[in-house]
Amino acid sequence: MPQLNPAPWFAILVFSWLIFLIFLPPKVMAHTFPNEPAHQSAKKTMTEPWTWPWH
């Protein structure tokens, strides 16, 4: 029964994890966003209460 022979499946497991852990993280971390998030100012704007026209 070839399913019980762990030799080729263990090698596939190890090589796939090597790809995931060595080659993919630098590619993912090299991704940059086109627009950097801007900081909002700490000053709060004062808003006027809304006067309801039917009141």
PDB file of N, H, CA, C and O in Angstrom:
ATOM      1  N   MET A   1       0.838  -1.181   0.000  1.00  0.00           N
ATOM      2  CA  MET A   1       0.000   0.000   0.000  1.00  0.00           C
ATOM      3  C   MET A   1       0.887   1.250   0.000  1.00  0.00           C
ATOM      4  O   MET A   1       1.570   1.503   0.993  1.00  0.00           O
ATOM      5  N   PRO A   2       0.899   2.023  -1.059  1.00  0.00           N
ATOM      6  CA  PRO A   2       1.804   3.169  -1.145  1.00  0.00           C
ATOM      7  C   PRO A   2       1.433   4.310  -0.192  1.00  0.00           C
ATOM      8  O   PRO A   2       2.269   5.176   0.067  1.00  0.00           O
ATOM      9  N   GLN A   3       0.212   4.335   0.332  1.00  0.00           N
ATOM     10  H   GLN A   3      -0.467   3.632   0.121  1.00  0.00           H
ATOM     11  CA  GLN A   3      -0.163   5.407   1.237  1.00  0.00           C
ATOM     12  C   GLN A   3       0.610   5.346   2.555  1.00  0.00           C
ATOM     13  O   GLN A   3       0.745   6.358   3.243  1.00  0.00           O
ATOM     14  N   LEU A   4       1.110   4.176   2.901  1.00  0.00           N
ATOM     15  H   LEU A   4       1.001   3.355   2.342  1.00  0.00           H
ATOM     16  CA  LEU A   4       1.805   4.023   4.164  1.00  0.00           C
ATOM     17  C   LEU A   4       3.290   4.359   4.073  1.00  0.00           C
ATOM     18  O   LEU A   4       3.977   4.388   5.095  1.00  0.00           O
ATOM     19  N   ASN A   5       3.794   4.613   2.874  1.00  0.00           N
ATOM     20  H   ASN A   5       3.236   4.590   2.044  1.00  0.00           H
ATOM     21  CA  ASN A   5       5.202   4.967   2.707  1.00  0.00           C
ATOM     22  C   ASN A   5       5.330   6.485   2.885  1.00  0.00           C
ATOM     23  O   ASN A   5       4.897   7.232   2.008  1.00  0.00           O
ATOM     24  N   PRO A   6       5.912   6.964   3.993  1.00  0.00           N
ATOM     25  CA  PRO A   6       5.946   8.403   4.246  1.00  0.00           C
ATOM     26  C   PRO A   6       7.049   9.154   3.515  1.00  0.00           C
ATOM     27  O   PRO A   6       7.073  10.384   3.546  1.00  0.00           O
ATOM     28  N   ALA A   7       7.955   8.451   2.865  1.00  0.00           N
ATOM     29  H   ALA A   7       7.936   7.451   2.840  1.00  0.00           H
ATOM     30  CA  ALA A   7       9.126   9.116   2.288  1.00  0.00           C
ATOM     31  C   ALA A   7       8.768  10.180   1.252  1.00  0.00           C
ATOM     32  O   ALA A   7       9.211  11.316   1.420  1.00  0.00           O
ATOM     33  N   PRO A   8       8.009   9.906   0.202  1.00  0.00           N
ATOM     34  CA  PRO A   8       7.762  10.993  -0.762  1.00  0.00           C
ATOM     35  C   PRO A   8       6.843  12.077  -0.206  1.00  0.00           C
ATOM     36  O   PRO A   8       6.995  13.246  -0.560  1.00  0.00           O
ATOM     37  N   TRP A   9       5.902  11.720   0.647  1.00  0.00           N
ATOM     38  H   TRP A   9       5.778  10.770   0.934  1.00  0.00           H
ATOM     39  CA  TRP A   9       4.960  12.706   1.165  1.00  0.00           C
ATOM     40  C   TRP A   9       5.627  13.629   2.176  1.00  0.00           C
ATOM     41  O   TRP A   9       5.283  14.808   2.258  1.00  0.00           O
ATOM     42  N   PHE A  10       6.562  13.112   2.936  1.00  0.00           N
ATOM     43  H   PHE A  10       6.841  12.154   2.869  1.00  0.00           H
ATOM     44  CA  PHE A  10       7.278  13.966   3.876  1.00  0.00           C
ATOM     45  C   PHE A  10       8.156  14.976   3.125  1.00  0.00           C
ATOM     46  O   PHE A  10       8.262  16.134   3.528  1.00  0.00           O
ATOM     47  N   ALA A  11       8.773  14.534   2.047  1.00  0.00           N
ATOM     48  H   ALA A  11       8.687  13.593   1.720  1.00  0.00           H
ATOM     49  CA  ALA A  11       9.605  15.449   1.248  1.00  0.00           C
ATOM     50  C   ALA A  11       8.736  16.544   0.619  1.00  0.00           C
ATOM     51  O   ALA A  11       9.128  17.711   0.589  1.00  0.00           O
ATOM     52  N   ILE A  12       7.577  16.171   0.127  1.00  0.00           N
ATOM     53  H   ILE A  12       7.259  15.223   0.151  1.00  0.00           H
ATOM     54  CA  ILE A  12       6.667  17.162  -0.442  1.00  0.00           C
ATOM     55  C   ILE A  12       6.234  18.159   0.631  1.00  0.00           C
ATOM     56  O   ILE A  12       6.178  19.362   0.375  1.00  0.00           O
ATOM     57  N   LEU A  13       5.933  17.670   1.816  1.00  0.00           N
ATOM     58  H   LEU A  13       5.979  16.693   2.024  1.00  0.00           H
ATOM     59  CA  LEU A  13       5.548  18.537   2.923  1.00  0.00           C
ATOM     60  C   LEU A  13       6.672  19.513   3.277  1.00  0.00           C
ATOM     61  O   LEU A  13       6.429  20.706   3.458  1.00  0.00           O
ATOM     62  N   VAL A  14       7.888  19.007   3.375  1.00  0.00           N
ATOM     63  H   VAL A  14       8.085  18.037   3.228  1.00  0.00           H
ATOM     64  CA  VAL A  14       9.023  19.854   3.757  1.00  0.00           C
ATOM     65  C   VAL A  14       9.297  20.895   2.685  1.00  0.00           C
ATOM     66  O   VAL A  14       9.519  22.061   3.011  1.00  0.00           O
ATOM     67  N   PHE A  15       9.287  20.510   1.425  1.00  0.00           N
ATOM     68  H   PHE A  15       9.106  19.562   1.161  1.00  0.00           H
ATOM     69  CA  PHE A  15       9.569  21.474   0.360  1.00  0.00           C
ATOM     70  C   PHE A  15       8.463  22.509   0.218  1.00  0.00           C
ATOM     71  O   PHE A  15       8.741  23.674  -0.069  1.00  0.00           O
ATOM     72  N   SER A  16       7.228  22.104   0.413  1.00  0.00           N
ATOM     73  H   SER A  16       7.003  21.158   0.646  1.00  0.00           H
ATOM     74  CA  SER A  16       6.155  23.090   0.329  1.00  0.00           C
ATOM     75  C   SER A  16       6.257  24.098   1.480  1.00  0.00           C
ATOM     76  O   SER A  16       6.015  25.288   1.279  1.00  0.00           O
ATOM     77  N   TRP A  17       6.612  23.632   2.682  1.00  0.00           N
ATOM     78  H   TRP A  17       6.809  22.665   2.845  1.00  0.00           H
ATOM     79  CA  TRP A  17       6.782  24.569   3.796  1.00  0.00           C
ATOM     80  C   TRP A  17       7.996  25.465   3.598  1.00  0.00           C
ATOM     81  O   TRP A  17       7.983  26.625   4.010  1.00  0.00           O
ATOM     82  N   LEU A  18       9.038  24.942   2.976  1.00  0.00           N
ATOM     83  H   LEU A  18       9.048  23.999   2.641  1.00  0.00           H
ATOM     84  CA  LEU A  18      10.189  25.793   2.663  1.00  0.00           C
ATOM     85  C   LEU A  18       9.791  26.907   1.705  1.00  0.00           C
ATOM     86  O   LEU A  18      10.222  28.050   1.862  1.00  0.00           O
ATOM     87  N   ILE A  19       8.977  26.578   0.723  1.00  0.00           N
ATOM     88  H   ILE A  19       8.627  25.650   0.596  1.00  0.00           H
ATOM     89  CA  ILE A  19       8.510  27.605  -0.208  1.00  0.00           C
ATOM     90  C   ILE A  19       7.680  28.636   0.536  1.00  0.00           C
ATOM     91  O   ILE A  19       7.858  29.839   0.345  1.00  0.00           O
ATOM     92  N   PHE A  20       6.769  28.164   1.389  1.00  0.00           N
ATOM     93  H   PHE A  20       6.624  27.187   1.545  1.00  0.00           H
ATOM     94  CA  PHE A  20       5.908  29.094   2.118  1.00  0.00           C
ATOM     95  C   PHE A  20       6.697  29.977   3.086  1.00  0.00           C
ATOM     96  O   PHE A  20       6.364  31.151   3.253  1.00  0.00           O
ATOM     97  N   LEU A  21       7.717  29.444   3.715  1.00  0.00           N
ATOM     98  H   LEU A  21       7.988  28.491   3.579  1.00  0.00           H
ATOM     99  CA  LEU A  21       8.430  30.186   4.752  1.00  0.00           C
ATOM    100  C   LEU A  21       9.635  30.973   4.261  1.00  0.00           C
ATOM    101  O   LEU A  21      10.081  31.897   4.942  1.00  0.00           O
ATOM    102  N   ILE A  22      10.170  30.632   3.101  1.00  0.00           N
ATOM    103  H   ILE A  22       9.808  29.881   2.548  1.00  0.00           H
ATOM    104  CA  ILE A  22      11.381  31.308   2.632  1.00  0.00           C
ATOM    105  C   ILE A  22      11.097  32.243   1.459  1.00  0.00           C
ATOM    106  O   ILE A  22      11.581  33.375   1.446  1.00  0.00           O
ATOM    107  N   PHE A  23      10.333  31.798   0.490  1.00  0.00           N
ATOM    108  H   PHE A  23       9.940  30.879   0.500  1.00  0.00           H
ATOM    109  CA  PHE A  23      10.158  32.585  -0.724  1.00  0.00           C
ATOM    110  C   PHE A  23       8.954  33.522  -0.688  1.00  0.00           C
ATOM    111  O   PHE A  23       9.022  34.620  -1.240  1.00  0.00           O
ATOM    112  N   LEU A  24       7.883  33.126  -0.070  1.00  0.00           N
ATOM    113  H   LEU A  24       7.827  32.234   0.378  1.00  0.00           H
ATOM    114  CA  LEU A  24       6.678  33.955  -0.115  1.00  0.00           C
ATOM    115  C   LEU A  24       6.680  35.159   0.828  1.00  0.00           C
ATOM    116  O   LEU A  24       6.213  36.220   0.413  1.00  0.00           O
ATOM    117  N   PRO A  25       7.174  35.071   2.075  1.00  0.00           N
ATOM    118  CA  PRO A  25       7.125  36.265   2.942  1.00  0.00           C
ATOM    119  C   PRO A  25       7.837  37.501   2.384  1.00  0.00           C
ATOM    120  O   PRO A  25       7.293  38.597   2.521  1.00  0.00           O
ATOM    121  N   PRO A  26       9.012  37.398   1.768  1.00  0.00           N
ATOM    122  CA  PRO A  26       9.598  38.629   1.199  1.00  0.00           C
ATOM    123  C   PRO A  26       8.736  39.229   0.092  1.00  0.00           C
ATOM    124  O   PRO A  26       8.660  40.451  -0.042  1.00  0.00           O
ATOM    125  N   LYS A  27       8.091  38.382  -0.695  1.00  0.00           N
ATOM    126  H   LYS A  27       8.153  37.390  -0.586  1.00  0.00           H
ATOM    127  CA  LYS A  27       7.230  38.906  -1.751  1.00  0.00           C
ATOM    128  C   LYS A  27       6.016  39.613  -1.166  1.00  0.00           C
ATOM    129  O   LYS A  27       5.592  40.649  -1.678  1.00  0.00           O
ATOM    130  N   VAL A  28       5.460  39.063  -0.103  1.00  0.00           N
ATOM    131  H   VAL A  28       5.805  38.221   0.314  1.00  0.00           H
ATOM    132  CA  VAL A  28       4.299  39.684   0.519  1.00  0.00           C
ATOM    133  C   VAL A  28       4.706  40.967   1.231  1.00  0.00           C
ATOM    134  O   VAL A  28       3.990  41.965   1.153  1.00  0.00           O
ATOM    135  N   MET A  29       5.836  40.961   1.919  1.00  0.00           N
ATOM    136  H   MET A  29       6.418  40.150   1.983  1.00  0.00           H
ATOM    137  CA  MET A  29       6.267  42.144   2.660  1.00  0.00           C
ATOM    138  C   MET A  29       6.746  43.262   1.732  1.00  0.00           C
ATOM    139  O   MET A  29       6.793  44.419   2.148  1.00  0.00           O
ATOM    140  N   ALA A  30       7.099  42.948   0.502  1.00  0.00           N
ATOM    141  H   ALA A  30       7.061  42.008   0.163  1.00  0.00           H
ATOM    142  CA  ALA A  30       7.540  43.973  -0.441  1.00  0.00           C
ATOM    143  C   ALA A  30       6.369  44.736  -1.034  1.00  0.00           C
ATOM    144  O   ALA A  30       6.566  45.740  -1.719  1.00  0.00           O
ATOM    145  N   HIS A  31       5.162  44.276  -0.782  1.00  0.00           N
ATOM    146  H   HIS A  31       5.002  43.460  -0.226  1.00  0.00           H
ATOM    147  CA  HIS A  31       3.980  44.953  -1.310  1.00  0.00           C
ATOM    148  C   HIS A  31       3.805  46.299  -0.628  1.00  0.00           C
ATOM    149  O   HIS A  31       3.864  46.400   0.598  1.00  0.00           O
ATOM    150  N   THR A  32       3.591  47.324  -1.430  1.00  0.00           N
ATOM    151  H   THR A  32       3.543  47.241  -2.425  1.00  0.00           H
ATOM    152  CA  THR A  32       3.366  48.657  -0.875  1.00  0.00           C
ATOM    153  C   THR A  32       1.994  49.146  -1.324  1.00  0.00           C
ATOM    154  O   THR A  32       1.525  48.816  -2.413  1.00  0.00           O
ATOM    155  N   PHE A  33       1.371  49.925  -0.477  1.00  0.00           N
ATOM    156  H   PHE A  33       1.752  50.193   0.408  1.00  0.00           H
ATOM    157  CA  PHE A  33       0.084  50.502  -0.801  1.00  0.00           C
ATOM    158  C   PHE A  33       0.301  51.776  -1.614  1.00  0.00           C
ATOM    159  O   PHE A  33       1.252  52.513  -1.348  1.00  0.00           O
ATOM    160  N   PRO A  34      -0.540  52.050  -2.580  1.00  0.00           N
ATOM    161  CA  PRO A  34      -0.340  53.262  -3.382  1.00  0.00           C
ATOM    162  C   PRO A  34      -0.583  54.537  -2.585  1.00  0.00           C
ATOM    163  O   PRO A  34       0.039  55.562  -2.862  1.00  0.00           O
ATOM    164  N   ASN A  35      -1.462  54.493  -1.616  1.00  0.00           N
ATOM    165  H   ASN A  35      -1.968  53.660  -1.391  1.00  0.00           H
ATOM    166  CA  ASN A  35      -1.757  55.685  -0.813  1.00  0.00           C
ATOM    167  C   ASN A  35      -1.474  55.376   0.652  1.00  0.00           C
ATOM    168  O   ASN A  35      -2.088  54.492   1.248  1.00  0.00           O
ATOM    169  N   GLU A  36      -0.543  56.117   1.209  1.00  0.00           N
ATOM    170  H   GLU A  36      -0.045  56.835   0.724  1.00  0.00           H
ATOM    171  CA  GLU A  36      -0.250  55.940   2.622  1.00  0.00           C
ATOM    172  C   GLU A  36      -1.373  56.584   3.439  1.00  0.00           C
ATOM    173  O   GLU A  36      -1.894  57.627   3.044  1.00  0.00           O
ATOM    174  N   PRO A  37      -1.752  55.987   4.559  1.00  0.00           N
ATOM    175  CA  PRO A  37      -2.817  56.593   5.358  1.00  0.00           C
ATOM    176  C   PRO A  37      -2.366  57.919   5.964  1.00  0.00           C
ATOM    177  O   PRO A  37      -1.250  58.041   6.470  1.00  0.00           O
ATOM    178  N   ALA A  38      -3.246  58.897   5.902  1.00  0.00           N
ATOM    179  H   ALA A  38      -4.152  58.798   5.491  1.00  0.00           H
ATOM    180  CA  ALA A  38      -2.933  60.223   6.431  1.00  0.00           C
ATOM    181  C   ALA A  38      -3.444  60.327   7.865  1.00  0.00           C
ATOM    182  O   ALA A  38      -4.495  59.786   8.206  1.00  0.00           O
ATOM    183  N   HIS A  39      -2.684  61.031   8.692  1.00  0.00           N
ATOM    184  H   HIS A  39      -1.830  61.471   8.415  1.00  0.00           H
ATOM    185  CA  HIS A  39      -3.098  61.237  10.077  1.00  0.00           C
ATOM    186  C   HIS A  39      -4.175  62.310  10.130  1.00  0.00           C
ATOM    187  O   HIS A  39      -4.070  63.343   9.469  1.00  0.00           O
ATOM    188  N   GLN A  40      -5.194  62.058  10.909  1.00  0.00           N
ATOM    189  H   GLN A  40      -5.279  61.218  11.446  1.00  0.00           H
ATOM    190  CA  GLN A  40      -6.217  63.074  11.094  1.00  0.00           C
ATOM    191  C   GLN A  40      -5.762  64.035  12.175  1.00  0.00           C
ATOM    192  O   GLN A  40      -5.058  63.655  13.111  1.00  0.00           O
ATOM    193  N   SER A  41      -6.170  65.267  12.034  1.00  0.00           N
ATOM    194  H   SER A  41      -6.742  65.575  11.274  1.00  0.00           H
ATOM    195  CA  SER A  41      -5.742  66.266  13.002  1.00  0.00           C
ATOM    196  C   SER A  41      -6.452  66.025  14.336  1.00  0.00           C
ATOM    197  O   SER A  41      -7.570  65.511  14.380  1.00  0.00           O
ATOM    198  N   ALA A  42      -5.782  66.403  15.406  1.00  0.00           N
ATOM    199  H   ALA A  42      -4.874  66.820  15.370  1.00  0.00           H
ATOM    200  CA  ALA A  42      -6.338  66.204  16.745  1.00  0.00           C
ATOM    201  C   ALA A  42      -7.358  67.283  17.089  1.00  0.00           C
ATOM    202  O   ALA A  42      -8.125  67.129  18.040  1.00  0.00           O
ATOM    203  N   LYS A  43      -7.374  68.372  16.325  1.00  0.00           N
ATOM    204  H   LYS A  43      -6.751  68.497  15.553  1.00  0.00           H
ATOM    205  CA  LYS A  43      -8.304  69.458  16.604  1.00  0.00           C
ATOM    206  C   LYS A  43      -9.712  69.048  16.164  1.00  0.00           C
ATOM    207  O   LYS A  43      -9.924  68.651  15.017  1.00  0.00           O
ATOM    208  N   LYS A  44     -10.657  69.147  17.076  1.00  0.00           N
ATOM    209  H   LYS A  44     -10.486  69.469  18.007  1.00  0.00           H
ATOM    210  CA  LYS A  44     -12.039  68.807  16.779  1.00  0.00           C
ATOM    211  C   LYS A  44     -12.747  70.027  16.183  1.00  0.00           C
ATOM    212  O   LYS A  44     -12.570  71.148  16.659  1.00  0.00           O
ATOM    213  N   THR A  45     -13.531  69.805  15.164  1.00  0.00           N
ATOM    214  H   THR A  45     -13.675  68.894  14.777  1.00  0.00           H
ATOM    215  CA  THR A  45     -14.275  70.906  14.574  1.00  0.00           C
ATOM    216  C   THR A  45     -15.581  71.087  15.333  1.00  0.00           C
ATOM    217  O   THR A  45     -16.260  70.119  15.675  1.00  0.00           O
ATOM    218  N   MET A  46     -15.916  72.332  15.584  1.00  0.00           N
ATOM    219  H   MET A  46     -15.365  73.118  15.306  1.00  0.00           H
ATOM    220  CA  MET A  46     -17.160  72.640  16.287  1.00  0.00           C
ATOM    221  C   MET A  46     -18.291  72.697  15.263  1.00  0.00           C
ATOM    222  O   MET A  46     -18.202  73.420  14.271  1.00  0.00           O
ATOM    223  N   THR A  47     -19.326  71.950  15.504  1.00  0.00           N
ATOM    224  H   THR A  47     -19.398  71.362  16.310  1.00  0.00           H
ATOM    225  CA  THR A  47     -20.460  71.937  14.591  1.00  0.00           C
ATOM    226  C   THR A  47     -21.618  72.685  15.204  1.00  0.00           C
ATOM    227  O   THR A  47     -21.799  72.690  16.421  1.00  0.00           O
ATOM    228  N   GLU A  48     -22.391  73.308  14.361  1.00  0.00           N
ATOM    229  H   GLU A  48     -22.244  73.303  13.372  1.00  0.00           H
ATOM    230  CA  GLU A  48     -23.578  74.037  14.806  1.00  0.00           C
ATOM    231  C   GLU A  48     -24.751  73.069  14.866  1.00  0.00           C
ATOM    232  O   GLU A  48     -24.835  72.154  14.047  1.00  0.00           O
ATOM    233  N   PRO A  49     -25.662  73.256  15.823  1.00  0.00           N
ATOM    234  CA  PRO A  49     -26.844  72.404  15.847  1.00  0.00           C
ATOM    235  C   PRO A  49     -27.730  72.699  14.637  1.00  0.00           C
ATOM    236  O   PRO A  49     -27.804  73.833  14.163  1.00  0.00           O
ATOM    237  N   TRP A  50     -28.373  71.692  14.168  1.00  0.00           N
ATOM    238  H   TRP A  50     -28.313  70.771  14.554  1.00  0.00           H
ATOM    239  CA  TRP A  50     -29.197  71.824  12.983  1.00  0.00           C
ATOM    240  C   TRP A  50     -30.562  72.397  13.375  1.00  0.00           C
ATOM    241  O   TRP A  50     -31.252  71.845  14.232  1.00  0.00           O
ATOM    242  N   THR A  51     -30.939  73.491  12.750  1.00  0.00           N
ATOM    243  H   THR A  51     -30.379  73.940  12.054  1.00  0.00           H
ATOM    244  CA  THR A  51     -32.252  74.068  13.009  1.00  0.00           C
ATOM    245  C   THR A  51     -33.246  73.430  12.054  1.00  0.00           C
ATOM    246  O   THR A  51     -33.127  73.559  10.835  1.00  0.00           O
ATOM    247  N   TRP A  52     -34.198  72.762  12.604  1.00  0.00           N
ATOM    248  H   TRP A  52     -34.294  72.658  13.594  1.00  0.00           H
ATOM    249  CA  TRP A  52     -35.185  72.051  11.791  1.00  0.00           C
ATOM    250  C   TRP A  52     -36.167  73.057  11.210  1.00  0.00           C
ATOM    251  O   TRP A  52     -36.726  73.860  11.956  1.00  0.00           O
ATOM    252  N   PRO A  53     -36.392  73.036   9.906  1.00  0.00           N
ATOM    253  CA  PRO A  53     -37.247  74.041   9.289  1.00  0.00           C
ATOM    254  C   PRO A  53     -38.727  73.907   9.659  1.00  0.00           C
ATOM    255  O   PRO A  53     -39.454  74.896   9.562  1.00  0.00           O
ATOM    256  N   TRP A  54     -39.192  72.760  10.068  1.00  0.00           N
ATOM    257  H   TRP A  54     -38.601  71.957  10.146  1.00  0.00           H
ATOM    258  CA  TRP A  54     -40.619  72.579  10.390  1.00  0.00           C
ATOM    259  C   TRP A  54     -40.899  72.782  11.862  1.00  0.00           C
ATOM    260  O   TRP A  54     -42.026  72.555  12.302  1.00  0.00           O
ATOM    261  N   HIS A  55     -39.947  73.187  12.614  1.00  0.00           N
ATOM    262  H   HIS A  55     -39.032  73.371  12.257  1.00  0.00           H
ATOM    263  CA  HIS A  55     -40.122  73.351  14.061  1.00  0.00           C
ATOM    264  C   HIS A  55     -40.457  74.753  14.417  1.00  0.00           C
ATOM    265  O   HIS A  55     -40.637  75.064  15.595  1.00  0.00           O
TER     266      HIS A  55
END
